[in-house]
Amino acid sequence: MRRFLRVLSWLIRALAVLVLGAIFAAAGVLIWLRSEDPMALAKTPVPPYQASEVARGTIEKDGARRLYTDYRLASPGRPPVSFTVSLPEEAAVGPMPVLLIVGGLRSGRKNLERLPSFGANALISFEYPHRDIIRDKSRGAPERLLHVYRSSRATAEQLAAIIRWAGAEQWADARRIGLLGYSLGAMVAPVAHVKAKASGIHHGVTILAFGGADLGTIVPRVLKIKSPFLEAPTAWIGGALLNAVEPAHFLPVIESQVLIIHAERDELIPPASQRLLERLTPDPKWVVTMPGDHIDPRDPAVLLAVVAETTRWLIARGAVVVPR
């Protein structure tokens, strides 16, 4: 019996050492992530990417036919860049404005299909890298967190690569490429803007809708953590993992006309985070507060209201051809 107790005691001590070691190692990694220079990371050059067409189809909406084409950009050692382009069927009419739409994790072709026909304007919808793994709840939390981190590191470069690719297409008016960020997209658009600019890739107007700064304060709300004992460590860990894309680092150096849209009762973005994003964004900027909660692209009424607000602003800036 004594021998059994000695062995059990040794196993407990060994397990405690392993657990403490893992905790200290994780803390060390998070501290290191917080110590990185996000601006230096954002200014590394965007490498060349090769484009390939994946699929093509035609959709009729509001009496107009649009071509939908799925593309992939590839570069050695980088995750593939996936996005969908929507063009009016009469795309040969000449160079047209381009709107790069960056939404939440449900982005992609489905989001384009929810939008009304947008006339003689090109629409591009972005799909986040590692999206399927991040959304797969059957996978373990560590694996999903790892891919959240990897996705956050790859997204800015991917968006910059899409802007560069689009600007070289014959159907695109390279002077009128807009970067439109909604929800999660509003929080990665600032770093994408800086990344593109550092590589000589330029775009026009910017929309930051239903986003915020200080991502650490947003993470507990997204994860629906309400315990005060868990909220603070979750915020710190989330802020460390996402430090490389934290909007507060990049908003002050944006060089673009910016539309900021807030939700009056946004359940995901704290008011302080909304105010910080607004305060850090330089002029010229326009701020609109819409009634209701955080945007849900699956709600047709909400989506159409946001599209109407967005369209009015884009038309006033000369950033789109007026949809008919």
FENURZI-V674411 format. One record per helix or strand. SS is the DSSP state (a for helix, b for strand). FROM is the first residue (numbers start at 1). TO is the last residue. If there is no record, write none. Layout:
ss = (SS	SS)
from = (FROM	FROM)
to = (TO	TO)
//
This chain:
ss = (a	a	b	b	b	a	b	a	b	a	a	b	a	b	a	a	a	a	b	a	b	a)
from = (2	38	50	64	81	91	96	109	122	131	141	172	184	206	215	228	243	247	258	271	285	300)
to = (35	42	61	74	88	93	102	114	127	135	167	182	198	209	222	241	245	253	263	280	290	316)
//
